Amino acid sequence: MVMAGEDWRNEATAALFDAIVSLTGRDEAAHFFRDLCTRRELEEISQRWAVVRKLAAGHSYREISGETGVSTATIVRINQWLRHGTGGYQHMLDKLNLGQEEQ
């Protein structure tokens, strides 16, 4: 039985996550994700991660938008996931020692 809000979890996503966690370095990840995603998808994912890092470092929405080109509406949505999501963003920020001291 799938819990409400967890309907995106299935065998296909599990297989994808298994592949991702088996990657052993940046070059391997780059090759895998470049084959998996379009250039635009990679740009969008990269921009979202840049927004997360800038939010964690205390940058304003206007500043982030100007630096990344991401709309303030998208920044608001990303911030909602950062603050009230599953904790994935915050876990990675902590794991990579990113946050307030970052640019």
For each residue, the residues with C-beta under 8 A, 3 or more apart:
1:
2: 6 7 9
3: 6
4: 7
5:
6: 2 3 9
7: 2 4 10
8: 13
9: 2 6 13 14
10: 7 13 14
11: 14 15
12: 15 16
13: 8 9 10 16 17
14: 9 10 11 17 18
15: 11 12 18 19
16: 12 13 19 20
17: 13 14 20 21
18: 14 15 21 22
19: 15 16 22 23 32
20: 16 17 23 29 32
21: 17 18
22: 18 19
23: 19 20 28 29 32
24: 28
25: 28 29
26: 29 30
27: 30 31
28: 23 24 25 31 32
29: 20 23 25 26 32 33
30: 26 27 33 34
31: 27 28 34 35
32: 19 20 23 28 29 35 36
33: 29 30 36 37 42
34: 30 31 37 42
35: 31 32
36: 32 33
37: 33 34 41 42 45
38: 41 42
39: 42 43
40: 43 44
41: 37 38 44 45
42: 33 34 37 38 39 45 46
43: 39 40 46 47
44: 40 41 47 48
45: 37 41 42 48 49
46: 42 43 49 50
47: 43 44 50 51 68 69 70
48: 44 45 51 52 70 78
49: 45 46 52 53
50: 46 47 53 54 68
51: 47 48 54 55 64 68 70 74 75 78
52: 48 49 55 56 78 82 89 93
53: 49 50 56 57 93 98 102
54: 50 51 57 59 63 64 67 68 103
55: 51 52 58 59 64 75 78 79 82
56: 52 53 82 93 98 99 100 102
57: 53 54 98 99 100 101 102 103
58: 55 100
59: 54 55 63 64 67
60: 63 64
61: 64 65 72 75 76 79
62: 65 66 72
63: 54 59 60 66 67
64: 51 54 55 59 60 61 67 68 70 75
65: 61 62 68 69 70 71 72 75
66: 62 63
67: 54 59 63 64
68: 47 50 51 54 64 65
69: 47 65
70: 47 48 51 64 65 74 75 78
71: 65 74 75
72: 61 62 65 75 76
73: 76 77
74: 51 70 71 77 78
75: 51 55 61 64 65 70 71 72 78 79
76: 61 72 73 79 80
77: 73 74 80 81
78: 48 51 52 55 70 74 75 81 82
79: 55 61 75 76 82 83
80: 76 77 83 84 85
81: 77 78 84 85 89
82: 52 55 56 78 79 85 89 90
83: 79 80
84: 80 81
85: 80 81 82 88 89
86:
87: 90 91
88: 85 91 92
89: 52 81 82 85 92 93
90: 82 87 93 94
91: 87 88 94 95
92: 88 89 95 96 98
93: 52 53 56 89 90 96 98 99
94: 90 91 97 98 99
95: 91 92
96: 92 93
97: 94
98: 53 56 57 92 93 94 102
99: 56 57 93 94 102
100: 56 57 58
101: 57
102: 53 56 57 98 99
103: 54 57
